Amino acid sequence: MSKSNVMNTYGRFDITFEKGIGSKVYDTNGKEYIDFVSGVAVNSLGHSHEAIINALKEQSLKLIHVSNLYWNIPQINLAKKLVAYSHHDQVFFCNSGTEAVETGLKLARKYGKLKSNTKNKIIYMKNSFHGRTLGALAVTGQEKYQKDFMPLMEGVKAVAFNDIKDLEENMNEDICAVIIEPIQGEGGVLKAQKDFLQKARELCDEFDALLIFDEVQCGIGRTGKLFAYQSFGTVPDVICMAKGLGGGFPIGATLANKRAASAFSPGDHGCTFGGNPLACKVALSVLEELVDKGIVDQVSEKSGYFVDRLKNLKSKYPIIEEIQGMGLMLGIKVNIEPKAIVNKCFEKGLLLVGAGKDVVRMLPPLNVKNEDMEKALEILEDVLACL
Ligand SMILES: Cc1ncc(COP(=O)(O)O)c(C=O)c1O
């Protein structure tokens, strides 16, 4: 099978997957893997979930796409559901995390513009990750992602994550937004401190700026609440989401309160595929499973069980320094190259992914079964014991 026709942008394992069910995926030779990457926090219901399959079948027989020149029913219903579950009022739909972030950034610029011609500066966090488009990249606080793509968007300023003083010193009337991941995912599964988020809220109120939470990775149930902000107790003005919302089908969304959302008028922003009925119907089915059928409510319990077992491994294997994260967005901080663990686990049939420079990330489906957690822990222990 020639793979040379695909652009060389990913450091991939030399493996091709063919099918999946629940927490398991199978390669073209039929080998089984426990998938604790979940498409990097995408397969919130695992692989081939019946609710998603049924939504795809049902909606594709009715209407797959219609322009945003017109309304469609799943889009209206999904917006209503997201608003009902949050403190927010209006949604913009797109297809990916980076687009959801771009929407947040553009909304902030427009919000600022309506106040003054100089209110266009955006504060972001060092060590953050917000996506690969040039706007999202400009607020991604990691040199390795930015360095070959200069010049990036102007008017942005990085402050240290969880550093209240640095944030305070950089806030002023020209700031239109502060963007934060409540848990830095790519940066190493690092939680924001509650008082930092609260201070960011207060400063945004004081200087009339929008507080944007990028929940693309940590949202949609990962922390044990539908939205990550609900686990941290600070309500942002804008939430960017994607990944888990479609459970594997591409969809992104930017949810905002009325104060922020009302800055946009027709023509300010758009997205051809955004809010298409098929994607929205799938997202509705995902939310129904996650929220209405109680899967999100079980995340903390599953997490507690899993973290206890990981802490047990920590006490046995000094390679492990810390168990980080929250809910089912977990990181094992190690004092060796995390790739060594990821690669060995891969060989033994467990998919994991690195984060930052010293973390092995675990992102099981939110409905992961205990027996799959057990199997994953067994493989992980086998690997740790041989290192
Ligand atoms: C926090 C965060 N924001 C944005 C993105 C970009 O999402 P996408 O790859 O869907 O564009 C990611 C992807 O990993 C992410 O983790």
The ligand as an ORCA input file, in Angstrom:
! r2SCAN-3c Opt
* xyz 0 1
  C      -6.587     22.625     23.614
  C      -6.621     22.434     22.140
  N      -7.059     23.444     21.359
  C      -7.120     23.321     20.029
  C      -6.731     22.168     19.398
  C      -6.813     22.055     17.892
  O      -7.826     21.180     17.559
  P      -7.909     20.565     16.064
  O      -6.777     19.632     15.913
  O      -9.260     19.894     16.042
  O      -7.852     21.707     15.125
  C      -6.258     21.096     20.162
  C      -5.801     19.848     19.517
  O      -5.130     19.032     20.091
  C      -6.205     21.233     21.565
  O      -5.762     20.249     22.350
*
